[in-house]
Amino acid sequence: MPTGQEEIWRFTPVDRFTPILGEAPTAAELDWHVAGPDAVTTTALEAADLRDLAETPQDRLSVLAVANAQAPARRVVVPAGVELDSPVEITLSGTGPGTAVFQNVVVEIGEASSSTIVVRYRGSAALDENWTFRIGDGAHTTILFVQEWEDDAVHGAQIAFELGRDTTVRTAQASFGGKVLRISQTASYQGPGGDLTQLGVYFVDADQHIEHRLFVDHDAPRTVSHVDFRGCLQGQDAHSVWIGDVLIRPTAEDIETFESNKNLVLTEGCRADAVPNLEIQTGRIRGAGHSASTGRFDADQLFYLQARGIEEAEARRLVVHGFFTDIVRKIGVPELTDELIERIEAELVATLGSAPEQVEA
């Protein structure tokens, strides 16, 4: 059991994750709804197959997701060679935080396929889970997680991406709801040529804890990774955590990587922790870098807008829209772009008052 003094737990309010940190086997499940092209299948996965296909657990939460889950794991398969003409929508709904839920999911994306997968969380639950995405050679895929939890939800997750040779993968986290969230993402390359983009947007309200941890393991040559996470914080004791780790192994020659995290503090009483880490074990690379920043509104931007007759509240809203809109459009899922911008606008209304009749994105 972590105490909060360990390096991987020192930013996490361990006591608030108590509902999913204990050894308590259960068959409780979330309500699953899968919609999308008929070519995609969802089946049960027995324990022996899960051990062969799933990523190794990395911390106590991911271990307990395996040990405590009494219901069978799930397996989602996108066949090789298909080009899906619409997203696969997986909606997971909780009925309340009273009983902890533990689950494991393996998603296999076939070689030379093209797909978009959207995972949504709704309702309320105390959820601990593992996802493993096994992405075949030459595949193109976009994978988006949208956190739409109620205010009392507790959520811990390990999400692993295994990239095959010459894959193009874009992932995104949109975290808005829940009481406490700790999302750990790992990425590894099963062959050269993989191109990975990981994006994230989050809005942290009073007494809410949202934590994203990323580890990119460049263990193959000619691979690429770009990480860009941006968040806004508002309200007393709003707390965000972003940990970005990149390892470039001796075999990872001719690679390129850059990771970035930006946080915008809207009110007093917030805290944003951001720690980028980069370990380079070979000098034969194209480029590597990292950055993290936390600050209030740019005074020059506000002055510029107000000097042109825009009221302060509206000027602040426009600055936040500009802060988020660029990264939302990078996600590249037109069906969801407007939805995410509307959700950001709803968060801004809570802080800055009623929205104007029309805001240009």
N, C-alpha and C positions, 0 to 999 in steps of 0.2 A: 504494500500500500504506500503510495507516495506521500511524502510529508510536506511538499512544497519547497523544500530546500534543494532538491535535485535540479541540475541544470535544465533538463527538459520539462520541468514542472514549475520553475520558479516564477513564471509570469501567470500561472494558472491558479484561480481560486479553487483549490482542490476540494474544500468542504462543500462547494456548490455543485460538484459533480458526484457527490456521495450516492445518489440513486443508481448510478451505473458503474460504480467502482467496486462493488462487493461481489463475492462469489454467490450467485443466486440463480441457478438454472431455471429457465422458464420457457414455456411454449407460446407465450404471448407474441402476437404479430401485429404489424401495421396493416391497414387496409390497402391493398395493391390494386391499381388500375393501370393497365398498359394499353395504349392506343397507338396505332401506326400501321405501316404497310404489312400486308399478310406474310411477306417473306421473313419477317422477324418472329422468332419463336421464344417462348419463355417456359422453362421446365424446372422440375426439382433437381437438386444436386445432392447426392449422398455424401456422407462425411469423408469417405476414402477419396472420392473424386475432388472434393474441396481441397484436401491436403495437396493433391497433385497440381491443381490449377490456380489456387489463390496465392497471393503474395504473403510472405512470412510476416506475422504480426510484429510491430515495432515498439509497442509500449503496453502498459497494463490494460488500457482500454481496448486495444485491438486484440489482445490475448483473450480478454473476457468476452468479447464479441463472439469468439469461436467457442470458448468453454461453456458459456451460459446459454447458448442458443440450442433449444431442444427441437425447434421446427427445422425442417430441411432448408438448406441454402437454395438460392435461386440462380438459374443460369439463363442468360439472355444471349441469343446468337443472331448476328447479322451475317448472312451467308457470303461466301467469297464471290467477288465479281459483280455484285448487285449495285445499282445506283438508286438509292431510295429517293423518291420524289417528294416526300414529306417527312417531318421529324418523327422519331419515336418518342412518345410522351409517356413517362412513367410518373404517376402521381401517387405519393405515399401519404396516407392520412392517419393521424393518431386520434384516439378517443379520450385521452386524458393522461396526466402524468403519474397516476397512481401506481401502475405496474410497469416495471422496466421492460424494454423490448430490446432483444439482441438479434441481429441478422447479418447474413453474409451473402454477397452477390458477386457473381463472376459474369462479366460481359465479354464475349468473344466477337471481335470484329474481323471478318474474313479478309483474305488477301485481295488487293486491287478493288476493294469496295469503296463506296462513297455514302456517308451517312451523317445524320445529326441526331443526337440523343439528348433529351431534356428530362431532368429529374426534378420533381417538385415535392416539397414537404409542406403539409398543411395540418391544421388542427393542433393538438397538443400531445406530447409524449415525452418519456425519458428514454431516449434511443441511443444505443451503442451499436456501431455497425462497421463492416469492412466491405469495400468495393475493390475489385480487381478488373482492370480493363486490359485485355490481351489483344493487341492491335496488329493484324497481319501485315506482311510485307506489301508495300505499295498502296496501302489504304489511305484514304482521306476522311477524316472524321472531326466533327465538332461536338464537344460534350459539355453541357451546361447544367449546373446545379443551382436551383433557386430555393432559398430558405424563406418560406412564408409562414413560419410557425406562429402560434399564439404566444402571448407574452410570458407564459409559465413553462415553456418547453426547455428540456435539457438535451443536448445533442453532442455526442462524441463520434468521430468517424476517422477511419483510415482509408484513403483513396489512392490506389496504386495504378500507374499507367506504365505498361510494358510496350515499348514502341519497336515494331519490326523494322526491317531494312527499308529505307527510302519512304517512310511514312510521313504524312503531314497531319499533325494533330493540333487542334486548338481546344483548350479547356477554359471554362469560366466558372467562377463562384459569385453568386449574387446573394449576399447575406443581409437580410433586413429584419427578420423576426427571431423569436426565441428569447429565453432568459439568459442562458449561457451556452455558447457553442465553442467547440474545439475541433477544428477540421485539419487533419494532417494529410498532406499530399506527397507522394513519392513518384519519381519518374526515372526510368532506366531504359537503355537502348539495347535491343537484342541484335543489332547489326548497324553498319554505317549508313549515313545519309538521312537519319531521322531529323525532322524539323518540328519543334515543339514550341507553342505559344501558350502561356498560362496567364489568364486575366482574372481580375477580381474587383468587385465593387461591394462596399458595405456601408451601412448607416447604423451607427451605434447610439442608442437612446439612454436616458437616465437609468442607472443601476443595471445596465446590460453589459455582458462580456462577450465579445466576439474575437475569436483567436484563429488565425490561419498559420499553419506551419508547412513549409515547402522544402523538399530535398530533391535536387536534380543531380543524378549520378551520370556524368559523362564517361561512359565506359566503352565507347566505340568511336572510331575516327569519323571525321567529316559530319559531325552532328551539330545541331543548333538548338539553343533554348533562349527564349525571351520571356521574362516574367514582369508583369505590370499590375500591381494592386493599388487601389485608391479607396480611401474611406473618409467619411465625415463623422464627427462626434458632436453630440449635443446633450446637455442635461448633467445633473450631478452624478458623479461616479460612473459615467459612461467610460468603458475601458476597451480598447482594441489592442490586439497583439498580432504582430506579423514577424515571423522568423523565416528568413530565406537562406537556405544553405545550397551551395553548388560545389560539387567535387569534380575536378578534372583529373582523371587518372592518367598514368604514363602512356597507356595505349590510345588515349583520346587526342590524337594529333589532328591538326587542321580543323579545330572546332571553333564555334563562336557562341558566346553567352553574355547576357546582360540581365540583371534583375533590378527592379525598382519598386519602391513603396512610397506613397505620398499620403499624408493625413492632413485634413483641414478641420481645425477646431472651431466650432461655432459659438460655444458658450463657455462660461467658467465651470470648473469642477470636473473637467474631462482629463483622461490620461491615455496617451498612445505610446506603446512600446514597439519599436521597430529595430530589428537586428539583422542586417545582411551579412552573410559569411561566404567567403570564397576561398577555396583551397585548390591551388594549381600545382600539379605534380609533373608537368611537362611544359617547356617553353615553346614548343612547336604548335602554337595555336594562332588563329586569326585575330582573336580579340576576346577580352573578358572584362567585365566591370560590374559594379553594383552601386546603389545609392538608396538613401532613405531620408525623408524629410517630414517634419511636423511643424505646422504653423497656423496662424490666424489668417483672416482675409488679407489679401495684398492691398495695402493702403493706396498705392498708386492706381490699381485697377478701380477701386471704389471711387477715388477722386475723379478719375477720367470719366466714369459713367455719371456721377453726380454733377460734374461740371457741364454735362450736356442735358441737364434737366431731368434725369432719372432719380426718383426718390430712393432713399437709402435702402429700404427693405427690398425694393425691386432690384436695385443694384447688387445686393448680396445674393439674391436668388439667381441672377444672371451669372454671377461668378461661379456659383456652385454648379449650375447647369453646364457651364463650360468645362469645369473640372471633371465632371462625370461623362458628359456626352461623347467625348472623344473615345474613351475606352469602351463605352457601351456599343458604339458603332464598330469598333474593332472585333467584337464578338462575332459579327458576320451572320447573324440569324435575323433576317428582316422581320419575321413574324413576332419576334420578342423585343425588338428594339424599342418600339413605342410603349410596350407594356412596362419595361424597366424604367424608362424615362418618366412615365406616369407615377410609378411607385416612388421614385426619387422626389417628384413634385409633391406627393402626399406627405412625405417626411418633412419637406421644407415648409409646408403649410403649418405643421405643428410648431415650428420654431419662429417663422417669419410672418405668419398671418396668411390671410386668404391669397390664393394665387390670382394673378392677373387673368384677363379674359383669354389672352394668347401669349405664349412664350415661344420664341423662335429657338429651335434646338441648335 
